[in-house]
Amino acid sequence: MSFPATAQDAATTFIEQHTMADQRLLLTLPGMTIDVVSNQLKLLEELADYFRHVATLKPAKQALSTDGSSDTAATIVCIEHANVELDVAWQQWQREAGKTGRKDAFYPLEDGRLLFKVRTGMVFLQSLTYRIAIGPCLANSNQIINFINNQYINKLQQSDWLIGHAAAVTSGSKGMAFCGFSGGGKSTSMLHLMANGRYQFVSNDRLFIRREHGQLQCRGIPKLPRINPGTIINNPALLPIINEQQAVRYKAMHTNELWPLEEKFDADVIRLFGANRINHASSLDFLVILNWQPSNASPCTITQVDIAKRHDLLPALMKSPGPFYQDQTGKFLANGADVLTDKALQQVYIDALQGCEVYEVSGGVNFEQLLEHCQRLLD
């Protein structure tokens, strides 16, 4: 398939000859609504279940429009289709330091960008006006979920929210976030607190911060925690996620085997912890930076730090927006941009965190000690 130069022409090319289902999915998020349409009703039903705390399936009473240019709304079109072969010169997207293997490729349009998922064959059109996913959507629903969340992520950043690589909970009156370097245990820590019953889930892997009226606020995205087996078997509340055979296998493994094991499971917060346990908007009063190591024989130490004097800890929180990000003018993040070492941007994070208590956790891993400390702060 030869490809046009503009996002509008691309949208027309993708959508023509496809009939949309007679239902549409409406997601209502703080500060934004997202309208999802598809030619595959089963996909919409699966998405409605995944996003059920913010989702409503509604009859598609109006004609399909791919124009989602409203300040508070976006329309996403998901087209179930065989792998699409496009006659374009894909460019490889440079991954963050420490990440290996090809994952994303992109192709620039005059007013947008095409993204190609190398491992699945999914193609995405991203622009300020058009947002389309085409390919084997049902087989790759997690990428559709990410694409939907990326529209909210863009909206938040365009509204001056800073992106963070963190998990967070709220007590209702106080909020706490966990960040750390790869495999540091931020999801594990957050889910241990969720098992307490007094806290609500804010976010797992992406957290956004902004000062409002002198108070640091945070926003989460509606994506379920994706967790490793080690997190599951060490938290009784999470055991329903796996079957008995898996539990026996994982419990027989040594901690050093479990810690790096990359077998991901979705932790359905509502099914595991009950209704009304999600709140994507909170204050952020405490930031816990997990700088510990499972191989470290030293005692676990929790120390309050001045983040303005510990620039070395900032990369644990800061996160690249990724290839889907566009600013308010439509400009995309440049391929290979290293935002984590941008001194000016680091200062923006430092300024935002003023007044937030920041703790560094170092030495060996001790979740019991950490959780006791966190509960004292939150309660």
C-alpha positions in Angstrom: 0.0 0.0 0.0 1.5 3.3 -1.0 1.1 6.0 1.5 -0.1 9.7 1.4 1.8 12.5 3.1 -0.8 13.9 5.5 -2.6 12.5 8.5 -5.9 13.3 7.0 -5.2 11.3 3.8 -3.8 8.5 5.9 -7.0 8.4 8.1 -9.1 8.2 4.9 -6.9 5.4 3.5 -7.2 3.4 6.7 -10.9 3.8 7.4 -12.4 3.4 3.9 -14.2 0.2 3.2 -14.6 -0.5 7.0 -18.0 -0.4 8.7 -17.9 0.5 12.3 -19.8 -1.4 15.0 -23.1 0.0 16.3 -21.6 0.7 19.7 -19.0 3.2 20.9 -17.0 3.3 24.1 -16.8 6.5 26.2 -14.1 6.9 28.8 -14.5 9.7 31.3 -11.2 10.8 32.9 -10.2 13.8 35.0 -10.0 16.6 32.5 -10.7 14.5 29.4 -13.1 12.2 27.6 -12.1 9.6 25.1 -14.4 8.2 22.5 -13.4 4.8 21.0 -15.0 3.3 17.9 -14.1 0.1 16.1 -15.2 -2.2 13.4 -15.0 -5.0 15.9 -17.7 -5.0 18.7 -15.8 -7.7 20.6 -12.8 -5.4 21.0 -15.0 -2.6 22.4 -16.6 -5.1 24.9 -13.1 -6.2 26.0 -12.0 -2.6 26.4 -15.2 -1.7 28.3 -14.4 -4.5 30.8 -10.8 -3.4 31.2 -11.7 0.3 31.7 -15.0 -0.4 33.5 -14.4 2.1 36.3 -14.3 4.9 33.7 -16.1 3.3 30.8 -19.6 3.4 29.2 -20.7 1.5 26.1 -23.2 3.6 24.2 -25.1 3.3 20.9 -23.2 4.8 18.0 -26.0 7.3 17.0 -23.8 9.7 15.0 -21.8 9.2 11.9 -18.1 8.2 12.4 -15.7 11.1 12.6 -12.0 10.7 13.1 -11.6 14.3 14.0 -11.0 14.4 17.8 -9.5 17.9 18.0 -11.5 19.1 21.0 -9.5 20.4 23.9 -11.2 17.9 26.3 -12.1 15.0 24.0 -10.4 12.7 21.6 -11.8 10.1 19.1 -9.8 6.9 18.6 -10.6 4.5 15.8 -9.5 0.9 16.1 -9.7 -1.2 13.0 -9.4 -4.9 13.2 -7.4 -6.0 10.1 -4.8 -8.3 8.9 -1.2 -7.0 9.2 -0.9 -3.9 7.0 2.0 -3.7 4.6 2.9 -0.1 4.0 5.3 1.2 1.4 7.1 3.5 3.7 10.7 3.7 4.9 10.3 3.0 8.6 12.9 4.5 10.9 13.8 2.6 14.1 12.9 4.4 17.3 15.9 4.5 19.7 15.1 2.9 23.0 16.1 4.2 26.4 19.4 3.3 27.8 19.5 -0.3 29.1 16.7 -1.5 26.7 17.5 -3.9 23.9 15.8 -5.2 20.8 13.7 -3.6 18.2 10.3 -2.5 19.5 9.0 0.6 17.6 9.5 2.1 14.2 8.1 5.4 12.9 7.5 7.3 9.7 7.0 11.1 9.8 4.0 12.7 8.0 3.5 16.4 7.3 1.1 16.8 10.3 1.5 13.5 12.2 3.4 10.3 12.7 3.0 6.7 11.9 4.1 4.2 14.5 4.8 0.5 13.7 5.0 -2.2 16.4 7.8 -4.5 15.1 6.8 -7.5 17.2 3.0 -7.5 16.5 2.6 -5.7 13.1 0.2 -3.1 14.6 0.2 0.3 12.9 -0.8 3.5 14.7 -1.6 7.0 13.2 -0.9 9.8 15.7 -1.7 13.4 15.2 -3.5 16.2 17.0 -6.6 15.5 15.0 -6.4 11.8 14.0 -5.8 8.8 16.2 -6.1 5.4 14.5 -5.0 1.9 15.3 -5.0 -0.7 12.5 -4.0 -4.4 12.5 -4.7 -7.5 14.6 -6.2 -5.4 17.4 -7.9 -8.3 19.3 -4.7 -10.3 19.4 -2.9 -7.2 20.7 -5.5 -5.5 23.0 -2.7 -4.4 25.4 -1.3 -2.2 22.7 -4.7 -0.7 22.1 -5.0 0.0 25.8 -1.6 1.7 25.7 -2.6 3.7 22.7 -5.8 4.9 24.4 -3.8 5.8 27.5 -1.2 7.6 25.4 -3.9 10.1 24.4 -4.6 10.9 28.0 -0.8 11.0 28.6 -0.5 13.6 25.8 -3.3 15.7 27.2 -1.8 15.8 30.7 1.6 16.8 29.4 0.1 19.4 27.1 -1.5 20.8 30.3 1.9 21.1 32.0 1.8 17.9 34.0 5.3 16.3 34.3 5.5 12.6 33.4 6.9 10.3 36.0 7.9 6.6 36.1 6.1 5.8 39.4 3.3 3.9 41.1 1.1 5.7 43.6 -1.6 5.3 46.2 -3.8 7.7 48.2 -5.3 7.6 51.6 -7.9 10.1 50.6 -6.1 13.0 52.3 -2.5 12.1 51.5 -0.8 10.6 48.4 2.4 8.6 48.1 4.4 7.6 45.0 7.1 4.9 44.5 9.7 5.2 41.9 12.9 3.3 41.3 15.3 2.1 38.8 14.4 -0.9 36.5 13.0 -3.8 38.6 13.2 -1.7 41.8 9.9 -2.9 43.2 7.6 0.1 42.9 4.6 -2.0 41.8 5.3 -4.5 44.6 5.4 -1.8 47.2 2.3 -0.1 46.0 0.3 -3.4 45.9 1.3 -4.3 49.4 -0.2 -1.0 50.6 -3.3 -1.7 48.5 -3.8 -5.0 50.5 -4.2 -2.9 53.6 -7.7 -1.8 52.6 -7.3 1.9 53.6 -5.8 3.1 50.4 -6.8 3.6 46.8 -4.9 2.9 43.6 -3.8 6.0 41.7 -1.4 4.6 39.1 1.1 1.9 38.5 3.7 2.8 35.9 3.0 6.4 34.8 2.3 9.2 37.2 1.9 12.9 36.4 2.7 15.7 38.8 1.9 19.5 38.8 1.7 22.2 41.5 -1.7 23.7 41.9 -2.3 26.5 44.4 0.9 25.7 46.2 0.1 22.0 46.6 1.7 19.2 44.6 -1.0 17.1 42.8 -0.7 13.8 40.9 -2.7 12.1 38.2 -2.7 8.4 37.3 -3.8 6.7 34.1 -6.4 3.9 33.8 -3.9 1.0 33.2 -3.9 -2.1 35.4 -0.6 -3.0 37.1 1.4 -5.5 35.0 3.4 -7.5 37.6 5.9 -10.3 37.8 5.5 -13.6 39.6 7.7 -12.5 42.5 5.3 -9.7 43.3 2.3 -12.1 43.2 3.6 -15.0 45.4 4.8 -12.6 48.1 1.4 -10.9 48.5 -1.6 -13.2 49.4 -4.1 -10.7 48.0 -2.6 -11.3 44.5 -2.6 -15.1 44.5 -5.9 -15.3 42.6 -4.1 -14.0 39.5 -2.3 -17.2 39.0 -3.3 -20.9 39.0 -2.2 -23.6 41.4 0.4 -25.0 39.1 2.0 -21.6 38.5 2.0 -20.9 42.2 3.9 -24.2 42.9 6.4 -23.4 40.2 7.1 -19.8 41.3 7.3 -20.7 45.0 10.0 -23.2 44.3 12.2 -20.6 42.6 14.9 -18.7 44.5 14.5 -15.0 45.1 17.4 -14.3 42.7 15.5 -16.1 39.9 12.1 -14.5 40.7 13.3 -10.9 40.9 14.3 -10.6 37.2 11.7 -13.0 35.8 9.8 -11.2 33.0 6.4 -13.0 33.0 3.8 -10.3 33.3 0.3 -10.6 34.7 -2.5 -8.0 34.9 -3.5 -7.2 38.5 -7.2 -6.3 38.2 -7.5 -3.8 41.0 -11.3 -3.9 41.3 -11.6 -7.7 41.3 -8.7 -8.1 43.7 -9.4 -5.3 46.2 -13.1 -4.4 45.6 -15.1 -1.5 44.2 -14.2 2.1 44.9 -10.5 1.3 45.3 -9.4 3.5 42.3 -8.8 7.2 42.4 -6.7 8.7 39.6 -6.5 12.1 41.2 -4.7 12.9 44.5 -2.3 15.2 46.3 1.3 13.9 46.3 2.8 14.3 49.8 5.5 11.6 49.8 7.9 10.3 47.1 9.8 7.1 47.9 12.8 6.4 45.7 13.7 2.7 45.8 17.4 2.6 45.4 17.9 -0.8 47.1 19.3 -4.0 45.7 18.3 -7.7 46.4 21.9 -8.7 46.3 22.9 -6.1 48.9 23.6 -7.7 52.3 23.5 -4.3 54.1 20.4 -3.5 56.2 17.6 -1.6 54.5 17.9 2.2 55.2 15.2 4.8 54.7 16.5 8.4 54.7 14.7 11.6 53.9 16.7 13.5 51.3 16.8 16.9 49.7 16.1 16.1 46.0 17.7 19.4 45.0 21.0 18.1 46.2 20.5 14.5 44.9 20.3 15.0 41.1 21.5 11.4 40.8 18.1 10.2 42.0 16.0 12.2 39.5 16.3 9.6 36.6 14.4 7.2 38.9 11.4 9.4 38.6 11.8 11.2 35.2 10.5 9.4 32.1 10.8 10.0 28.4 7.3 10.7 26.9 8.0 8.3 24.0 7.2 8.2 20.3 3.5 9.0 20.6 4.0 12.3 22.4 3.0 15.6 20.8 3.1 19.0 22.4 0.3 21.6 22.0 1.7 22.7 18.6 1.8 19.1 17.2 5.6 18.8 17.5 6.7 15.2 18.3 9.5 14.1 20.6 12.7 13.8 18.6 14.1 10.3 18.0 17.0 9.7 20.4 16.2 12.7 22.7 17.7 12.2 26.1 15.3 14.0 28.4 16.7 12.3 31.6 20.0 14.3 31.4 18.4 17.6 30.5 19.5 20.0 33.3 16.8 22.5 32.7 14.1 19.8 32.8 15.6 18.3 35.9 15.2 21.7 37.6 11.5 21.8 36.6 11.0 18.5 38.4 13.0 19.7 41.5 10.9 22.9 41.6 7.6 20.8 41.4 8.7 18.6 44.2 9.3 21.4 46.7 7.2 20.7 49.8 6.9 17.0 49.0 8.8 14.7 51.4 11.3 12.6 49.5 12.8 9.4 50.9 15.6 7.3 49.5 15.5 3.5 50.3 18.9 1.9 50.1 20.8 -1.2 51.2 19.1 -4.6 51.0 15.4 -5.2 50.2 13.1 -5.3 53.2 9.4 -4.7 52.2 8.1 -5.2 55.7 10.3 -2.3 57.0 9.4 -0.1 54.1 5.6 -0.7 54.4 5.7 0.1 58.2 7.4 3.3 57.4 5.0 4.2 54.6 1.9 3.5 56.7 3.1 5.7 59.5 3.5 8.6 56.9 0.1 8.0 55.3 -1.8 7.5 58.5 
